[in-house]
Amino acid sequence: MNSERMDLMEKQKTSKCYGWRGKILRVNLTAKTIQEEDLPEELMTGYIGGSGLNARLLYDLLRGNPQTDTLSPDNPLIFGCGPAVGTNFPCATRFTVTAKSPLTGIFGDSNAGGYFGIQVKKAGYDHIVITGASETPIALLIKEGTPAQLIDAQDLWGRDTYETDALIEKKFGACESARIGPAGEHLVRYANIFSGRKRVGANGRAGMGCVMGSKKLKAIIVSGSGTVPVADKNKLDELASRYREIWGKGPGTAANAEYGTLMLIAQIGAEVGIKNDQEKISEEQLNRYDLGEFITRYKRGKTACYRCPVGCSQKWGIDEGPYRGESGDKIEFGHYLHLGPLLGVFDFPSVFHLSDRINRLGMDCTQFGWNLAMAMECFQRGILGSEATDGIELDWGDVEMISRLMEKVASRDGFGDILAENIPEMIRRLGPAATPYGFHTKGMTFPYNRKEVLPMSLASSVAARGADHMKGHPFSGLVGAQEMLERIFGPDIPAEITDPRSPVAKGRVVWWHENYKMVMDSLGLCFIPIAATSIYGEPLILIEELGEIYQAITGKDAGTLFAAGERACQVEKSFNALLGISRKDDIRQGTTRGQEDPIHHPGMLDEYYFYRGCSTEGMPTRKRLEESGLADIADDLARAGKVANRECPPIEDLVAHT
């Protein structure tokens, strides 16, 4: 070790951490060892924490063998909390879980809120890195003031996510847990991790629960009471008070507080496709999901994340009909869309019933919905018969059939074993005739309208974890936020940039929003209130405002935030490049239902690559990697023949403010 590195380590030992707890907990389940180590200063300042720092940790652990099987003990599972988590700043609860995704075989991560990340920080850790695998069911117990330990979890194995949490509380008292259900135990490719008691959260989409199940890790149980030190308490108190008032009483978050994400039924419900996106929902079908009726007949209150003045998680109950007496505390627009209209189901009680079942089994409603919808259309068209589906008729709107198949998927029983895979594997097993009816990008499925919401269409195509909207939700381009876009890119912007139906200048919008969302996820801040108030412009919360929060918490230079977001995004893209991901993979697969996909318009994918500093084939360039301080990664890619030498402008030339 050179003297410069030793001097840096000595300086870190004596310097005060603000926001960060300064510790990584490393757990090897094969060797049954647990070690604490200091969180290096260069990772804190270079990647912030949470999502960004997780991405770098994953890259470093797998850089020597990126082809590692996703269910191998060598695939690390990384939990990360940003510096804002655990402070008194509102809506700072988000934590990220990262691994190589068993759903897509590429970079994977998932972000959730609630209370679990708070307890991790209060127990003294920023990140938990889990490698290896246990031979028998096990849990990780972290209690502040005592060494972390691995404990037997055979009594929890086989339990659903809610039963598991109840047994954990009975055994260990007040605590928070991140746990898997039967879907994770049986290695369903899109199994979730569920967490929280006061407010249930889910790390969905990328199959992090499947990785956890492959390690026989049933739960992480954590309790702590420590405090997260901040650099400028008076300033942070002032900012916390200001944003608590804005988010608790402002117009931007009022609908979120009343309806949660179900508010999107009113906003975009008329654009929803039904029965595997074969046709648009009718007015009569949409009216069966009346939000006024949700409030008067089904809503039973709401829950909120730690220090959240909004409280967007809706509780529900059913008083009549076949599901009388059922209740739940986790219903989102994703449940409605993918377990409702997509499958031909058009009433709230049925969607509530199915949502509760899939939450308890512990799997992603989006991927399950699209997988089953593809199978149902194949059944409808005679490509698939009941002899292949265990004698089950795949009829649209059959709630009991859907519920039964959820159980079969979660246990990988019969036809459920096929539905437990991703779309490309389903097509391989069902035959080429199924190809047009399975939608995906890089193995993950998310619906986007190729004519009405082009910024979202592009964002879903280029997202590092596969087709998904939350890696870089481009809301400024969706709502035509002129003031916000001018502040980002300057006043000289194309007029069409504010039109979500125009392909002009959408690449730059998606690029900026990916970096912006990366900063949020790395700090540990919730997207919902920030986006909601920015859409209303009361106030705009952009990089400068996030920097003010970051500086009050950490005392670090706020001018580095945008560069840190870019750096982390480059790491994710580089990880995928080592796995052969390129332009061909950034395009939606499956039928377009007669719509032209404008992704090849110069203002779409090509402009995105230009702003992201990639080649026209989507490969990272040495120039942008070196500008981002990633010369070592550029060298890795060069050795693998995966780096491009295209000239690209410096980041400071692309935006008005970084």
N, C-alpha and C positions, 0 to 999 in steps of 0.2 A: 504494500500500500504506500503510495507516494506521500510526501510530507504535506502537500497542499490538502489532500483528502483528509489526513489525520488532523490537521489544524481545523478544518471545517467541522469534523465530528466533535472535537473538543469544544468548539464555539457553541455547537448545538446543545451540548450537555449543560452549558451554563446559561443559555438564553431562555427567556420566558416565552412560552407558547400562549398565544391568545386566540380563542376560537377553537383551535385544535387541542386535543388532549396530548398529542405527541407520541402516541403509541399504536403499534400494530400487534394484534394477537395472531400468532401463527400456530395452526393446529394440524398435526399429521395424524389422520385417523388410522393409518396402517401401523405406524410405529407407536401410536397412543402417546404422543408427545405434544406438549403445549409450551410455547415460548413467547415472551414479550420482546419486542424490539422497538427502538426509537424510530419514529417517522422522520425520514430525512428532510431537512429544510428545502432542498431543491425540488422535492416532490410536492411539498406544500405550496410553495410559491409558483412552481411550474405548472401544476395541474389542479390547484385549489383544494380538491378533496372529492368525496362522493364519486360521481360518474367519471370525471376526468382522471382522477388518481387511480380509480379501479382499472380503467382502460390501460394505463401504463403498467400497473402491476401484472395484469393478465399478459400483456405483450412480453414483458420481461421473463415471465415464468414459462411461456411457450415459444419464445423466439427461436430456440434451438430445435424445436419439433412442433411447428404449427399444425402438422397433420395428426396430432394426438387425437385418438378416438374420444368423442364427446362423453362416452360413458366409462372411459378409463379412469382409474384412480389418479392418473396424472393430470386430469383436467381440473384446474383449481376452481373453487367456488369462493367468491370474494364479496364480502359485505362492506359497504363504505358509507360513511356519514360526513357531510361537509362541515366547515367551520361554523356555519350559522345554526346548525342543529344543536338543540339543548340550551341555546341562549334565550333571552326574554323577547326576542324579536318574533312577531306573529307569523304563523304559517311556515315556520322553519322546522319541518319535521321529516323531510323527505330523505330516504336512504336508497341506495342502489345495490343490486346484486348482479354480479358479472361473472360470466364463464363463457367458454366456447359452447355455442348453442346446440343442443341435441335436436332441435327442430330444423335448423338450417345448416348446421355444420360450419358456421362462420362466427364472427363476433356476436355475442349475445349479452344483453343486459336488461334490467327491469327496475323501475323506480316505483316506490310506494311511500305512503305517509302513515299517520297514526301516532303510536307511542313507542314502537320498538326501537327506532333509531335514537330517540331521546334517552332511553335506558342504556343503550350501548355507550353513548357519550357520557352519561352520568356515571357509568361503571368504569370509565377511564380510557376508552378506546375510540379511535377514529376508523380503523379498518380491522376486519377479521378475515384472514386468509386460510382457507381449509383445503388441504390436499390429502391424498390417500383415500382409503376406503376401509370401513369396518366389515368384519365378517358377520356380525350380528347387529340388530338394531341398537342405536346408540343416540344419546343426546349430549349436547354441549351445555354445561351449566356455568354461567358467569355471574358471580355475586361479588359486588364491590367489597373490598377488604379481605377477601379470601382468594386463594389461587383458583383459576378456572379449572374445571375438571370434566372428564368424560364419564357419563353415567349410563347404566343399562336402560334401554327404552323398549324392551320387549312388551311391557304392559301397555305401551302406547301404539305399538305397531298394529295396523289394521283398523285403527280408529279414524273417524273423519276429522276434518279440521276443527270443528267446534267441540266435538267430544274430547279431542286431544287437549285443547286449551283448558277445558273444564277440569280434566284430570290433573293437568300441570298446576293449575291454581290450587286445587285441593291438596296437592302434595307439597308445593313449595310456597304457598301463600302469595302475597302481592308481588307480581312479576309481569313481564311481557315475554311472549314467545313468538318465534317465527317457525312455522311447522308445515309439514306436508300432509296430504290426505292419501287415500288409496291410489289415486292417479299417480302421484309421485312414487309411491312404493312399487307400483307395477310398471314404472318407466314409460308412462305416456309421454310422448315427445313434447307436448305442450302443457305439462303439469305446472301448476302455480305453487308459489310459497305464500301462505296466508299468515298474517301477523295481527297482533293487537287484541285487546279485550274491550276497552272503552270505545274504540273506533276501529273496526276491522279494515285492514288493508290487504291488497293482493299484489304480489310481484308476478305479473302475467306476461303473456306473449311469447317469450323466448325460451320457455322450458326450463327455467331455473329450478323448479321443483323436481324435474326429472334428474337433473344433476345431483340434487340433494338425495334423492332416492337411490341413485347409483352408488352413493357413498354409505348407504344404510343410516344416514343421519336423519332421524325423525324430527328433531326440533333443536333450536337454540333457545335457551331459557336465560333471561338476563334481568337483573335488578341492580339498581344503583341509586345513590342519593347525592353524588358529588355535583359540584357546580362547574360550569364551563366558563373560564375566565375570559373577559373581553378587554380590549385595549383602551377603549374610551367609553366608560359606562354612562356618563352623562349624555354623550352624543347618541349612543345607542338607545338610551331611554327616550330621548326626544324623537328619534326616528321610529321607534316601536309605537309610541303614543300616536304619532302622526298616521302611520299606516294602519294601525288598529282602528282608528276613527274612519279612515277612508274605506277600508275593506268591510268594516262592520255596518256602516251606515250609507255608503255611497251607492249610486244607481248601478254601477257596474256589476256588483255582486249580489244584488237583491234577488234576481231570478235563481242564481245558484243556491242561495240560502233557502228559498222556498221549494224548489223542485230538484235540486242537485243537477246532475248531468242530464236528467230526463227533460230539462228545459229545451234540449236540442230537438225534441219531438215537435215543439212549436216552431222552432227556427228553421229546421231543414227536413222535417218529417215528410213533406210533400215530394221530396226528391228521392226517397228511399225506394230501393228495388225489392221486389218480393220473389219468393220461390227461386232462390239462387240467382237473383238479379235478372230474371227473364222479362219482367215488366215492372212498371211503376205502380206503387201503391195507389189504390183508388181513394176517392174522398170518403166513401162509406167505410172502408177499412181503416183509414187514418182516424176517423171520428170515434172509433171504438177505443182509441187511446187518448181520450180527452183528459187534459191535465187538471181541469177543474174537478172532474170525477176522481182523479187520483187523490187530490187533497181531501175531498169531502168523504170519500168512502174507504180509502185504503191507507192514507198516511197516518202513522202512529208516533210521529216525532222525528228526531234526527240526532246524529252524533257528529262530533267535531274532533279534528286532530288537536294535538297539544297546542294551546295558546292560539287557536284559530277562531276569529270572530265571525266567520261565515257559517260553518257547519253544513257542508253540502251532502253528507252521507245520509240518505233517507231510510227511515224505518217504516215498515209496512205490516199490515195484518189483514186477514180475510175472514169475514163474518158469515159468509153464506156460500152455497155451492159445493162442489166436490172437494175443494181445498179449504173448507171451513176450519178455522182454528189454527191455520198455519201463519207464521210470522217470520220476519227476517230483518236484517239490519244492513244489507249490502245489495243495492239495486242501482245499476248504472245504465246509461244510454246504450252501452255495449251489450248488456244483457237484453234490453228491449229489442235492439236491432237484430242480433244474431240468434236469439232464441224465439223471436216473435215473427215479424214480417218475412225475414229471410227463409224461415221454415214453414210459412203459411199459417202462423198462429196470430190471432187478432183479438186478444183480450188480456187485460191486466192480470187477473188471477192466475191464468196459465203461465204467463211470463214470470210472475213472482215465484210460483211453484218450481218451475224449471231453474230459475236463477238460484234459489236456495239449494236445490239439489246439486247443481254443478259447483257451487261454492263449497259445499260440504265435502264433495268428492275431491276438490282441489285441482280443477283444471280450467284452462282458458276458454271463456265462452266464445270469443271471436273465432279462434281456430276450430273449435268443435263445431260451431255453427256452419262455417264454410265447408268443412269436411263432410258433414252430414248433408248439407244442401247439395253438394256435388253428387253424392251418392243417390240422393232422392231424385235429382234430375236424370241421372243415368237410369234409375228404376223407371221413371216416367217414360223415358224414350226407349225402353226395352233393351238397353245395353246391359243392364243388371237385373237378374231375376231373384225370386225369393229363395231359390235353392242355394244362392250365394250369400244370403243374408240371414241364415239360420231360421228360415221360414217366416221372417218378419216382413210384412208389407210396408214399404217405405212411402206412405201416403202423406201428402202435404197436410199440415195442421193437426196431425195425430199426436196429441200431447203425451199420451201414455207410451206410445212407441218411442218418442224422443227421450222420455225419461228412462225407459228400459234400455235404450242404446247407450245412454250416459253411463249406466251401471256396467254394461258390457265393455265399454271403452275403458273405464277406470280399472277394471280387472283384466283387461286384454283377453276377454273371452270371445271366442268365435269371430264373428264379423267385426266385433269391437276392436280386435287386434289390428285390423286394416285401418279403421277410423282413428286409431291412436297414433298414426304416423303423420307425416306431412303430405301435402298434395302431390309432389313428384313421386313419392313412394306409393301413394294410393293409385296413381295412374299406372305405375309399373305393374302393380299387382292386379288391377282391374282390367288392364289392356288399353291399347292406344285409342280405342273408340271413345274413351272417357276424357281424352286430352282437352277438348275444347271447353269442358264444363268445370275445370278446376282452376281457379284464379290464384295466382301467387306471384311474388317477386322474391327471388332468392330463397324460395321454400316457405315463406311466410305469407299469409293472406290478409289483406285489408281492402275494403271496397273504396274506390274513389271514382267520381264522375269525371270522365275524360273531356267533357264539354263545359260544365258549369263551374268547376272549382279546380282550375289548372294548377294553381300553386300547391294545393294539397295532392293533386295527382303526381306532380314532380317530386314533392317531398317524400311521398310514399315509395316512389320508385328508387330513389337514391339512398334512402335510409340505411345506415350501416348494418342494422340487425334484420333487414328484410322489410317487406311492405308494412309500413306502420306510420302513424301520424304524429307520434309524440317524441320522435328524435329531433324534429325541427318544425313544429307546427307553425306554418307561415301565415298567421292570422292577419298581419298587416295587408297582405296581398289578397286575402279572402274578403275583407270588408272594405277595401279601398281606402286605407288610412293614410290620406295624403300628407297630413302633418308629420306623422311618424316616419313615413318613407322619405320625406324631404329631410328630416333631421338625420336619418341614417345615411342617405346617399347624396345629400345636397339638393338644392332647388332645381338643378338641371337634370330632370329625370323624364323618361318618356311618358307621355300622357296615358298610354295603355297599361302602365305598371299598376294602376289602381283598378283595372278591369279584370276580375277573376276568370272571365271567359276568353280573354286574349292571351296568346302564348308569349307575347312580347315582354321581355325583361323579368321573367319569372325565375330564371336561374339565380340571379343575384339575390332575390328575395329569399329563396330557400337557403342559399349559402349563409346569409347573415343570420337567419333564424336558427339554423343548426348551431352556430357558434353561441348565439344568445341563449338558446335552451340548454346548451352544454354548461354555460356559466351558471344558470339557475340550478341545474341538477347537481353541479359540483359544489355549490354553496349549500344546497339542501333546502331551497325555497320552493314553494308550491307554485305551479304554473297558473292555476285557475284565477286567483285574485290579481296576479300581475297582468295576465292577458286581458281580463275583464275590464280593469280600470284603464289599461292602455288603449283598448278599443274605444272607450268613451273619451279618452284624452284627459281624464280627471284623476290623477295626472298621468302623463306618459312615464313609464318606468322602463328605461332603456339601460344601456351599459353604464352610463354615468351615474344613474340612480342606484343601480346595483353596486357600483363601485363605492358609493358613499356608505352603504350598509357594510360592505366588505371591509372597508378601512376602519370603521368604528369598531368592528368586531376583532379584527386581526392586527390593526396598526400597520398593515403592509400597503405598498404602493398600489392604489386602485387603477393606475394606468396600465397595469399588466393583465387585466381581466380578459379583454377580448382576445389578446394573443394566447392566453391560456386556453380559452375555448377553442380557438383554431388549432392549437397544438394537440389537444386531446382528440379532436375530430380527425386530425391527420394520423394519429396513432391507430384509431379504429379503422380508417381506410387502409392503412398500411398492413395491419393484421389481415384484413380481407384480401389484400393484393397478394400476400404470400400464399394464400389459398386459391389463387387463380381468378378472383373476382375482378371483372372488368365491365366495359360498357354493355356487353351482351347480357349481363345479369341485372342491369339497372332498368330493365324494360319489363313491363307487366306481361305475364304469360296467361294464355287462356283466351276464350272468345271475347271480342269487343262488343258483342251484341249489335253489330252494324255500325258502331261509332268509330270514327277515325281517331287514332291516338296521336296527338300532336307533339309527342315527346321529342321528335327529331327536328322540330322547328328551331331555328337558331337561338331563339330566346329562352328555350327550355333546357334540354340536357347539355347542349354545347356551351351555353352561357354559364350554366352551373359549373361545369368542369373548368372553364376559364377562371371563374372567381375562386373556386376551390383550389386552384393551382394544380390541376391534373392535366394529363394529355387528352386528346380527343377520344382516346379509347378508355378513359377513366382511370388511368394509372397515375399514382403519385409522382410528382416531379422532384428531382434533387434540389432545384432552386427553392421551391416552397418548403420542403422539409428542412433544408439548411436555414432558411429564414426563420423557421419555427423552432430552431435549436435542436433539430432531430437528425444531425449528421450521422449518428450511429445507426439510426433506422434506415436512412438513405443507403448506407453501406450494406446493411442486411439485404435490402431490396435489390441492390446492384448485384450482389453475389447470386441472388435467385433469378436475375434477369427480369425483375419486376418494377424497375424504376425508369421513368422517362426523363428526357432532357429538354422538354419543351420550355421555352421562355414564358414566364408569367409575371405579371406586374406585382410589385410589393403590395402588401395588404393595405398600407396607409394610403395608397393611391386609389383604393377601391371604395372607400367609405369616407364620409365627412368627419366622423368621430370614431375612434377605436376604443 
